[in-house]
Amino acid sequence: EHMEHLKREFPKYKKNRKWLVDKQNMTFAQWVKERVESQLAEPGCDIPEIVRWIADEPSNEVPKFS
């Protein structure tokens, strides 16, 4: 679904697989977050908690213990 979105959004790159994969890698987390948020706004939404958690994007910070 995300890849199809990119092909529609950037039609001049739809046949450039490398460009699409790079763009997908850069934008997927934000796209999922926005997609889940929009679905949560709909009545009767049934998105599992794990998907909500994943959509909150991973942190780049790593806990360090001394």
C-alpha positions as CSV (number, residue, x, y, z in Angstrom):
1,E,0.0,0.0,0.0
2,H,2.8,2.4,0.8
3,M,4.7,1.6,-2.3
4,E,1.6,2.2,-4.4
5,H,1.2,5.5,-2.6
6,L,4.7,6.5,-3.6
7,K,4.2,5.5,-7.2
8,R,1.1,7.7,-7.3
9,E,2.8,10.6,-5.5
10,F,6.0,10.4,-7.6
11,P,4.9,9.1,-11.0
12,K,8.1,10.0,-12.8
13,Y,10.0,7.5,-10.5
14,K,7.4,4.7,-10.6
15,K,9.8,2.5,-12.8
16,N,12.9,3.4,-10.8
17,R,12.9,0.5,-8.2
18,K,16.0,1.7,-6.3
19,W,14.6,5.2,-5.9
20,L,11.3,3.9,-4.7
21,V,12.9,1.5,-2.2
22,D,15.1,4.3,-0.9
23,K,12.1,6.6,-0.6
24,Q,10.1,3.9,1.1
25,N,12.8,3.3,3.6
26,M,12.9,7.1,4.4
27,T,9.2,7.7,4.7
28,F,7.6,4.4,5.8
29,A,7.5,5.1,9.6
30,Q,5.9,8.5,9.2
31,W,3.4,7.1,6.6
32,V,2.3,4.3,9.0
33,K,1.9,6.8,11.8
34,E,-0.3,9.0,9.8
35,R,-2.3,6.1,8.4
36,V,-3.0,4.7,11.9
37,E,-3.9,8.1,13.2
38,S,-6.4,8.7,10.4
39,Q,-8.0,5.3,11.0
40,L,-8.2,5.9,14.7
41,A,-10.3,8.9,14.0
42,E,-12.9,6.8,12.3
43,P,-15.8,5.4,14.4
44,G,-15.6,1.7,15.1
45,C,-11.9,1.6,14.5
46,D,-10.4,-1.8,15.5
47,I,-6.6,-1.3,15.3
48,P,-4.7,-3.7,17.5
49,E,-2.6,-2.2,20.3
50,I,0.6,-3.6,18.9
51,V,0.0,-1.8,15.6
52,R,-0.6,1.5,17.5
53,W,2.6,0.9,19.4
54,I,4.6,0.3,16.2
55,A,3.1,3.3,14.5
56,D,4.5,5.5,17.3
57,E,7.8,5.1,15.6
58,P,10.9,3.5,17.1
59,S,13.3,5.6,19.1
60,N,16.9,6.1,17.9
61,E,18.0,6.3,21.5
62,V,19.6,3.3,23.1
63,P,19.4,3.0,26.9
64,K,22.8,2.7,28.5
65,F,23.4,1.1,31.8
66,S,26.5,1.7,33.9
